[in-house]
Amino acid sequence: MQALITTNNPFRLVATKLLSYLSPRAFVGWQSPMQLQDIADPKLPAEDWLVAKTRLCGLCGSDYKQVFMNGRVDNPMTSMISWPQVLGHEVVGEITRVGNKVQKRRVGERVLLNPWLSCATRGLPPCEFCQQGKLAQCLNFGAGNIARGIHHGNSATATGGFAELVPGHESQWFPIPDAVSDEQAVLGDPFSVSFHAILKAPPRENGTALVYGCGTLGLLAIAILRAIHPTVKILAVARFEHQAALARDLGAHLVLAHHPTKELVHRIAAEIGSSLNEPWMGLPMLNSGIDVVYDTVSSAETLGVDLRVTRSFGSIVVIGVEPARTFEWTPLYFKEINIIGSNGFGIEEFEGRRQHAMEWYFEFITQRGLDVTPIITHHFAMRDYRQAFMACYHQGRSGAVKVLFNTFN
């Protein structure tokens, strides 16, 4: 089969990083760690696994941040991955082969992948977090019958959707209702990430929420907030005008420009009727502020703004992944703000019921009429991966939000 293979080759890594200073196209150039190759079809690591033919696969921000080398070498998460990798964990497929012990799935089913490689996928009894349905906090990401990795795409065994075929444990594949299209289904993973984050720190009734960043996760967070917290005023911060337009369409009451940050803080204060405390230097701080901020960027700059605009005893939910930098965090202790990390998704409790986040997503589509497919902006054949990744790199120029691979041979 054809697949985009990513290796940890030091020569390719160094050469790509150096050449990227001349042109960002080096990230997908001839010397890049990621190359399109023919490889063997996937093997089943156990008889309760199956193989699906990829129909659609989304390019997640974590995928292209890895390709664009946007990270630190001392990141502790590098201890939880293995090589070589086939990236891509937002997968819609059709089952083509099942192991002898597969009981619930069948050949021909259209399915959505839950990519987390928790205890069940590894042939292990559930750890304390898997027992609670907190699959993204599994204690056994390096154990069992598959290679180290937290989810599909960063395990050498559990290859991802940048390939014609994807292996997975039967518990990972959710059948897609007939009323749900492939394009709707492929957004199940990012929807689940944003849904999980909002459930961790929901806003107060008639309160205020700020969604910082209007990429895929931010736009989905706006749509979810509008669906389940209709009395909440939603403010959003967007980098590009095409993102701002989508944010307004999905339910944001006010969309603000991300720069200049001082003007951003002033605009938020004016919108919610808060007075400002002006320091000798730097950004002002709101005297009251936003109830909860969902930060889908989570850079030093955005966190610094978050702390200034969040009310005392409010919450900041950190969803984004950016390299660590220093920032002024005095408001954290002064206002006694809660900073909450949010990672992935699992079994989620909502309205007194517990089910997997992807099952909630299908329910939102079929019973609440949720449609977030307008955030899908580009389709590419996998062989055109260079253009796909450059569309992600130049979002302001291309108008990209969610980019998909839709052809795999």
C-alpha positions as CSV (number, residue, x, y, z in Angstrom):
1,M,0.0,0.0,0.0
2,Q,1.0,3.6,-0.3
3,A,1.7,5.6,2.9
4,L,3.4,8.8,4.1
5,I,6.2,7.4,6.2
6,T,7.9,9.6,8.8
7,T,11.2,8.6,10.2
8,N,13.5,9.8,13.0
9,N,16.5,10.1,10.7
10,P,19.0,12.6,12.1
11,F,20.4,13.6,8.7
12,R,16.9,14.3,7.3
13,L,15.9,16.2,10.5
14,V,18.9,18.5,10.5
15,A,18.9,19.1,6.7
16,T,15.2,19.9,6.7
17,K,15.5,22.3,9.6
18,L,18.4,24.2,8.0
19,L,16.8,24.3,4.6
20,S,13.5,25.5,6.1
21,Y,15.2,28.9,6.9
22,L,15.4,29.3,3.1
23,S,11.9,28.1,2.3
24,P,9.2,26.4,4.3
25,R,8.7,24.0,1.4
26,A,11.7,22.2,2.8
27,F,9.4,20.7,5.4
28,V,7.9,18.5,2.6
29,G,11.0,18.4,0.3
30,W,13.1,15.6,-1.0
31,Q,15.2,15.5,2.2
32,S,12.2,15.7,4.6
33,P,11.7,13.0,7.3
34,M,8.3,12.4,5.7
35,Q,8.1,10.6,2.3
36,L,5.5,8.9,0.2
37,Q,6.4,5.2,-0.1
38,D,5.1,1.8,-0.9
39,I,5.0,-0.4,2.2
40,A,3.6,-3.7,3.3
41,D,-0.1,-3.9,4.1
42,P,-0.6,-3.8,7.9
43,K,-0.4,-6.9,10.0
44,L,-2.8,-7.6,12.9
45,P,-1.0,-7.5,16.2
46,A,-3.8,-9.6,17.7
47,E,-6.9,-11.4,16.5
48,D,-9.3,-8.8,18.0
49,W,-7.9,-6.2,15.6
50,L,-9.2,-5.4,12.1
51,V,-8.1,-3.4,9.0
52,A,-10.1,-0.5,7.4
53,K,-9.6,1.1,4.0
54,T,-9.2,4.8,4.5
55,R,-12.0,6.9,3.0
56,L,-11.1,10.3,4.5
57,C,-8.3,11.5,6.9
58,G,-8.0,14.9,8.4
59,L,-4.7,16.7,8.9
60,C,-4.6,17.6,12.6
61,G,-2.6,20.5,13.9
62,S,-0.4,18.1,15.8
63,D,0.4,16.4,12.5
64,Y,1.5,19.4,10.7
65,K,3.3,20.9,13.8
66,Q,5.4,17.7,13.8
67,V,6.1,18.1,10.1
68,F,6.9,21.8,10.5
69,M,9.2,20.9,13.5
70,N,7.3,23.2,15.8
71,G,8.4,21.8,19.1
72,R,11.2,21.3,21.6
73,V,13.6,18.4,21.7
74,D,13.3,18.1,25.5
75,N,9.5,17.5,25.3
76,P,8.8,14.6,27.6
77,M,6.1,13.3,25.2
78,T,9.0,12.0,23.0
79,S,9.3,9.2,25.6
80,M,5.9,7.9,24.5
81,I,6.3,7.4,20.7
82,S,8.0,4.9,18.4
83,W,9.3,5.0,14.8
84,P,8.7,4.8,11.9
85,Q,5.4,6.5,11.9
86,V,2.4,6.9,9.6
87,L,0.7,10.0,10.8
88,G,-3.1,10.7,10.7
89,H,-5.5,9.9,13.5
90,E,-8.7,11.5,12.1
91,V,-9.9,8.6,10.1
92,V,-13.0,7.5,8.4
93,G,-12.7,4.0,6.8
94,E,-14.5,0.9,5.6
95,I,-13.6,-2.4,7.2
96,T,-11.9,-4.8,4.8
97,R,-10.5,-7.5,7.0
98,V,-11.3,-8.7,10.6
99,G,-9.3,-10.9,13.0
100,N,-10.7,-14.2,14.2
101,K,-11.7,-12.8,17.6
102,V,-13.5,-9.7,16.3
103,Q,-17.1,-9.9,17.5
104,K,-18.9,-6.6,16.9
105,R,-17.5,-5.2,13.7
106,R,-18.0,-6.7,10.2
107,V,-16.4,-6.3,6.7
108,G,-18.1,-3.5,4.8
109,E,-19.0,-1.3,7.7
110,R,-18.3,2.4,7.5
111,V,-16.5,3.4,10.7
112,L,-14.8,6.2,12.6
113,L,-11.5,5.7,14.4
114,N,-11.1,6.5,18.1
115,P,-7.3,6.7,17.9
116,W,-6.3,6.3,21.6
117,L,-4.1,3.2,22.2
118,S,-5.3,2.4,25.7
119,C,-5.2,-0.8,27.6
120,A,-7.9,-2.7,25.6
121,T,-6.0,-2.1,22.4
122,R,-2.9,-3.6,23.9
123,G,-4.4,-6.8,25.2
124,L,-4.1,-5.6,28.8
125,P,-6.5,-5.4,31.8
126,P,-7.8,-1.8,32.2
127,C,-5.6,0.5,34.3
128,E,-7.3,2.8,36.9
129,F,-7.9,5.5,34.2
130,C,-9.2,3.2,31.6
131,Q,-11.6,1.8,34.1
132,Q,-12.9,5.4,34.5
133,G,-13.2,5.9,30.8
134,K,-10.3,8.4,30.8
135,L,-8.6,6.7,27.8
136,A,-6.2,9.5,27.0
137,Q,-4.6,9.2,30.4
138,C,-3.9,5.4,30.1
139,L,-1.0,4.3,32.2
140,N,0.2,1.7,29.6
141,F,1.0,3.6,26.5
142,G,4.3,1.7,26.4
143,A,3.2,-1.8,27.2
144,G,1.3,-4.7,25.7
145,N,1.3,-6.2,22.3
146,I,1.9,-3.0,20.2
147,A,4.7,-0.5,20.0
148,R,4.9,2.5,22.2
149,G,2.5,5.3,21.3
150,I,-0.4,7.3,22.7
151,H,-2.5,7.2,19.6
152,H,-2.6,6.1,16.0
153,G,0.1,7.9,14.0
154,N,2.8,7.9,16.7
155,S,3.1,4.2,17.2
156,A,5.1,2.0,14.8
157,T,2.5,-0.7,15.1
158,A,-0.7,1.4,15.1
159,T,-0.2,3.2,11.8
160,G,-2.4,6.1,10.9
161,G,-4.6,7.4,8.1
162,F,-2.0,8.9,5.8
163,A,-2.1,5.5,4.2
164,E,-4.5,3.3,2.1
165,L,-5.2,0.9,5.1
166,V,-5.4,1.4,8.8
167,P,-5.2,-1.3,11.5
168,G,-7.1,-0.9,14.8
169,H,-8.6,-2.8,17.7
170,E,-12.3,-3.5,17.2
171,S,-13.2,-1.4,20.2
172,Q,-11.6,1.7,18.5
173,W,-14.0,1.6,15.5
174,F,-17.4,3.3,15.8
175,P,-20.0,2.5,13.2
176,I,-21.2,5.6,11.4
177,P,-25.0,6.1,11.3
178,D,-26.4,6.1,7.8
179,A,-27.6,9.6,8.3
180,V,-24.1,10.9,8.9
181,S,-21.9,11.6,5.9
182,D,-18.1,10.8,5.7
183,E,-17.4,14.6,5.8
184,Q,-19.4,14.9,9.0
185,A,-17.9,11.8,10.6
186,V,-14.3,12.8,9.9
187,L,-14.7,15.7,12.3
188,G,-15.5,13.4,15.2
189,D,-12.0,13.4,16.6
190,P,-11.6,17.2,16.8
191,F,-15.2,17.6,18.0
192,S,-14.5,15.2,20.8
193,V,-11.4,17.1,21.9
194,S,-13.3,20.4,22.1
195,F,-16.3,18.7,23.8
196,H,-14.1,17.2,26.4
197,A,-12.5,20.6,27.1
198,I,-15.8,22.4,27.6
199,L,-17.1,19.7,29.9
200,K,-14.0,20.1,32.1
201,A,-14.9,23.7,32.8
202,P,-18.4,24.7,31.6
203,P,-19.3,28.4,31.7
204,R,-21.9,29.8,34.1
205,E,-25.5,30.3,32.8
206,N,-25.7,33.8,31.3
207,G,-22.0,34.0,31.7
208,T,-19.1,34.7,29.3
209,A,-16.7,32.5,27.5
210,L,-13.7,33.4,25.3
211,V,-12.5,31.0,22.6
212,Y,-8.9,31.9,21.8
213,G,-8.0,30.8,18.3
214,C,-10.4,30.0,15.5
215,G,-8.8,27.0,13.9
216,T,-10.5,23.6,13.9
217,L,-10.7,23.2,17.7
218,G,-11.7,26.8,18.3
219,L,-14.5,26.8,15.7
220,L,-15.8,23.5,17.0
221,A,-15.7,24.8,20.6
222,I,-17.9,27.8,19.5
223,A,-20.4,25.5,17.8
224,I,-20.6,23.3,20.9
225,L,-20.9,26.2,23.3
226,R,-23.8,27.6,21.2
227,A,-25.5,24.2,21.2
228,I,-25.3,23.4,24.9
229,H,-24.9,26.8,26.5
230,P,-27.3,29.1,24.6
231,T,-27.4,31.8,27.3
232,V,-23.6,32.3,27.3
233,K,-22.0,35.2,25.5
234,I,-19.2,33.8,23.3
235,L,-16.2,36.0,22.4
236,A,-13.6,34.6,20.0
237,V,-10.1,35.7,18.9
238,A,-9.2,34.9,15.3
239,R,-6.0,35.4,13.4
240,F,-7.4,35.4,9.9
241,E,-10.6,36.9,8.4
242,H,-11.8,33.6,6.9
243,Q,-11.6,32.1,10.5
244,A,-13.5,35.1,11.8
245,A,-16.3,34.7,9.3
246,L,-16.7,31.0,10.2
247,A,-16.7,31.9,13.9
248,R,-19.5,34.3,13.5
249,D,-21.5,31.8,11.4
250,L,-21.1,29.1,14.1
251,G,-22.3,31.3,16.9
252,A,-19.7,33.7,18.2
253,H,-21.3,37.0,19.4
254,L,-18.1,39.0,18.8
255,V,-14.9,38.1,17.0
256,L,-11.7,40.0,17.8
257,A,-8.4,40.4,16.0
258,H,-5.5,38.7,17.8
259,H,-3.2,41.7,17.4
260,P,-2.4,44.1,18.8
261,T,-2.8,42.4,22.1
262,K,-3.3,45.7,24.1
263,E,-6.2,46.6,21.9
264,L,-7.5,43.0,22.3
265,V,-7.6,43.4,26.1
266,H,-9.3,46.8,25.8
267,R,-11.9,45.4,23.5
268,I,-12.7,42.5,25.8
269,A,-13.0,44.9,28.7
270,A,-15.4,47.1,26.8
271,E,-17.6,44.2,25.6
272,I,-18.2,42.8,29.1
273,G,-18.2,46.1,30.9
274,S,-15.1,45.6,33.0
275,S,-12.8,48.3,34.2
276,L,-9.1,48.0,33.6
277,N,-6.0,48.1,35.8
278,E,-3.2,49.8,33.9
279,P,0.4,48.8,34.9
280,W,3.5,50.9,34.5
281,M,4.4,48.8,31.5
282,G,2.8,46.0,29.4
283,L,-0.8,44.8,29.1
284,P,-3.6,46.0,31.4
285,M,-5.6,43.6,33.5
286,L,-9.3,43.4,33.8
287,N,-10.8,44.2,37.2
288,S,-13.4,41.4,36.7
289,G,-13.3,39.4,33.5
290,I,-14.3,36.4,31.5
291,D,-15.7,33.3,33.2
292,V,-13.8,30.7,31.2
293,V,-11.3,30.9,28.4
294,Y,-10.8,27.9,26.0
295,D,-7.3,28.5,24.7
296,T,-6.8,26.4,21.5
297,V,-3.4,28.1,20.8
298,S,-1.8,28.0,24.3
299,S,1.3,30.0,23.4
300,A,3.1,32.3,25.9
301,E,1.4,35.3,24.3
302,T,-2.1,33.8,24.5
303,L,-1.7,32.6,28.1
304,G,-0.4,36.0,29.1
305,V,-3.6,37.5,27.7
306,D,-5.8,34.8,29.2
307,L,-4.6,35.6,32.7
308,R,-5.3,39.3,32.3
309,V,-8.8,38.9,31.0
310,T,-10.1,36.0,33.2
311,R,-12.1,36.9,36.3
312,S,-11.0,36.0,39.8
313,F,-11.7,32.3,40.4
314,G,-12.3,31.8,36.7
315,S,-10.8,29.1,34.5
316,I,-8.5,28.8,31.6
317,V,-8.7,25.5,29.7
318,V,-5.4,24.8,27.9
319,I,-6.1,22.8,24.7
320,G,-3.4,24.0,22.3
321,V,0.1,22.6,21.9
322,E,2.9,25.2,21.5
323,P,6.6,25.2,22.6
324,A,7.1,26.5,26.1
325,R,8.1,30.2,26.6
326,T,8.2,32.6,29.5
327,F,5.2,34.9,30.2
328,E,4.0,37.2,33.0
329,W,1.9,35.1,35.3
330,T,1.3,37.3,38.3
331,P,-2.5,37.3,37.7
332,L,-2.6,33.5,38.1
333,Y,-2.1,33.7,41.9
334,F,-3.5,37.2,42.4
335,K,-6.9,36.3,40.9
336,E,-6.7,32.6,42.0
337,I,-7.4,31.4,38.5
338,N,-7.7,27.8,37.6
339,I,-5.5,26.6,34.7
340,I,-6.8,23.3,33.5
341,G,-5.1,21.0,31.0
342,S,-7.3,19.2,28.5
343,N,-6.0,16.2,26.6
344,G,-8.0,14.2,24.1
345,F,-11.3,12.5,25.1
346,G,-12.9,9.3,26.3
347,I,-16.1,8.4,28.0
348,E,-17.8,11.7,28.7
349,E,-20.7,12.5,31.1
350,F,-23.2,15.0,29.8
351,E,-26.9,15.6,30.8
352,G,-26.7,12.7,33.3
353,R,-25.5,10.1,30.8
354,R,-22.1,8.6,30.0
355,Q,-21.0,7.5,26.6
356,H,-18.0,7.9,24.3
357,A,-17.4,11.4,23.0
358,M,-17.7,10.2,19.4
359,E,-21.1,8.7,20.2
360,W,-22.1,12.1,21.6
361,Y,-21.0,13.6,18.3
362,F,-23.2,11.4,16.2
363,E,-26.1,12.2,18.6
364,F,-25.5,15.9,18.2
365,I,-25.7,15.5,14.4
366,T,-28.7,13.2,14.2
367,Q,-30.8,14.6,17.1
368,R,-29.7,18.2,17.5
369,G,-29.0,19.0,13.9
370,L,-25.4,20.0,14.4
371,D,-23.5,20.6,11.2
372,V,-19.9,21.8,11.4
373,T,-18.7,20.7,7.9
374,P,-18.3,24.4,6.8
375,I,-14.9,24.3,8.5
376,I,-13.7,21.8,5.9
377,T,-12.0,24.0,3.4
378,H,-9.7,21.7,1.3
379,H,-9.5,18.2,-0.1
380,F,-6.3,16.7,-1.5
381,A,-5.2,13.3,-2.9
382,M,-2.5,11.9,-0.6
383,R,0.0,12.0,-3.5
384,D,-0.4,15.8,-3.4
385,Y,0.6,15.9,0.3
386,R,3.1,18.7,-0.4
387,Q,0.3,21.1,-1.5
388,A,-1.8,20.0,1.4
389,F,0.8,20.7,4.0
390,M,1.7,24.1,2.4
391,A,-2.0,25.0,2.5
392,C,-1.8,24.4,6.3
393,Y,1.4,26.4,6.6
394,H,0.1,29.4,4.7
395,Q,-3.4,29.5,6.2
396,G,-3.9,33.2,5.7
397,R,-3.1,32.9,2.0
398,S,-4.9,29.6,1.4
399,G,-8.0,30.1,3.6
400,A,-7.4,26.7,5.1
401,V,-9.0,25.4,8.3
402,K,-9.7,21.7,8.1
403,V,-7.7,20.0,5.3
404,L,-8.5,16.4,4.3
405,F,-7.0,13.6,2.3
406,N,-9.7,12.0,0.2
407,T,-7.7,9.7,-2.2
408,F,-5.0,7.3,-1.1
409,N,-3.6,5.6,-4.2
